[in-house]
Amino acid sequence: MIADFHFLRPWWLLALVAAVVLPWLLGRQTDVRARWRGMIASGLLDHLVITRQATRKLRPVHLTAAAIALGAIAAAGPTWERERPPFVEDTAPLAIAIDLSPTMDATDISPSRLERAKLKIQDLLDRRKGARTTVFAYAGSAHMVLPLTDDAALIKTYTASLATRLMPVPGKDTARALQAAEAGLANEEAPGTILFLTDGVEQAALDAFSGYRGRHDLMVLGIGTAEGGPVRIGEGAYLTDSAGARVFAKLDVEGLKELQRQSSVQVATVTTDDTDVDWIVRRIQTAFQQKAAEGATRWRDMGWWLTIPIAVLGALWFRRGWSVQWTGVLLAAMLLALPDRADAADRRLADMWLTPDQQGRLAFERGDFAGAAERFRDPAWRGIALYRAGKFGEALDAFAQSDTAEAYYNQGNALMHLARPEQAVAAYGQALKTRPDWAEAKANLAIAEALAAAKKKDDEEQEAQDPNEKPDEIQFDDKGKKGKAGTVDAAEQTAEMWMRNIQVTPADLLARKFAIEARGETP
C-alpha cells in the first residue's frame, strides 16, 4: 500500500508554499521593531517601543494557513488503492455467437448439436443472473439475434427459436461472426467475452482469430464428437451424399487445436455435465478481472477525507473578532447549494450555481425523468428524458429539432413505441445515411421493415375480408422492466422493447430479419 502511495494531481502541492509564506508575511507587517529598525538606533529602539508580551495564542492567519495546506493536499488527490469507475458493470458483458450451419443438426450429441448448444446457453444465463448478454447467429452470413440485455427470459425465447433453416446464406463465415460480435460490444465500457458455440472453425478464419487485437476475451466451445453423426434434415430424414449414403459430420478437433496453437483463444469441447459451463463462467470472470485491472480501473481519490478537518477549521472562523468571518459564510453557502440536495424548495438557490441543463442531468441521474425533462433546455437531452418517462409523442417532437444521426435514430425508437413502423423505417434510414456502419440502427431498421411489412400484409388481408371493416389498433406493451439506475445514452436503446410484442413467431421474425440483412450485404 505504501509503495502505491502517490498524488493524482501533484501540481496542487505548490499551494503549500502559500501556507508557509502567508504567516511569515503577516508577521513582518505586524512587527513594529522591523519597521523602525532602519530609522532608530537599536540601542534606543528597545526603550522606545512598547509591545505586548509575545504569546503563542492561535491567530486567524495560522488557521488560514492550515486550511490552505489541507486544501492543497486534498486537491492534489492522495491515493494508494484502485477502484472501479462508476456506471461500469461488475460483471462482464457476453456476446454469444451460435453456429447455424447445416452440420449443427448432426445427432452425434443428443438431441442434436444445436439443441445442446441452446441448453448450454440456458445454463450460462442461469449462472450469470443480472449480467448483460447479446446473441448472434451465423453461417455464411452473421446476424444479431438480440442486442445486449439482462432479460434472461427474452434471450431464452429467441435462442430456442433458432434453427439452421433460418440462415439466408449457406456456408460458414466465422470471421464475419467475430466482426459482428465485436461491433455488438463496441459501446461497452467494461471488457467482455465473445463465446462461439460451433462444431469447427474453418481455415480461412484462423487469420482473423490469430490477428485479433481487441480488448475482449475470445472463447470457443466445440459442439460434437470426433466420431461424428448423421445430419438430420427433417422428421426421419438425414443428409446423404451423391451415392445415397448418409453424411456423418465430425467435430473438427484438429482445426480447434490449430486455432488454440495460433491464437490466444480459449478452446474447450462440450461435456454431458456442467463442467464446460463452469469453465466458461470462471474464464469470463477471470478475463474480466484481468482486463479491468489493466485499464478499466482507476485510482481512488482519498483527498475528500480532508474536507472533514477543513470543515472543523471553518467552524472556528465564526469566533467573534476574527477578521476572516466571510470564509465561513462562503463555506455555508456552498454547503447549502450542493446540487444533489436541490429540490422544489431550493430551486432558486440551485439556479445561482447550476445551469438548467446541469440541473436536468442531476434529476436524470436520480431517475426523475419527468423532472429532468422540465429542466433541460438542450432538445436532445429533453427528448431522452421524455423518452425515458414514457412520453414518446413529446420525445418525438424534441428529437425532431435536430438533424443529427442520433436524433433520427431516437425518432425511430419513439415512432416504434407509437406503433408507426413505416415512419420509423424512414427515420432509421436517415440515421444510416450519416453513419452507414451503425449496427444498432441497422438492426432496428430491419425490425421496423419487418413490422411494417407485417402490418401492411395484415391490413391487406383484413381489407380483402371486409373492405368496410377498420383494422384493429396495434398496441405495444410499455410495461417493460426497469433497468439499473445510472447514466444511459438513448442512442443505445435497442429492439428488445419491440420484440416482446410481435404477433409473428420469433423464428419467423428472425428469418425475415436475416433475409433483409443478407440482401443488404450481398449483391
Disulfide bonds with the S-S distance in Angstrom:
none
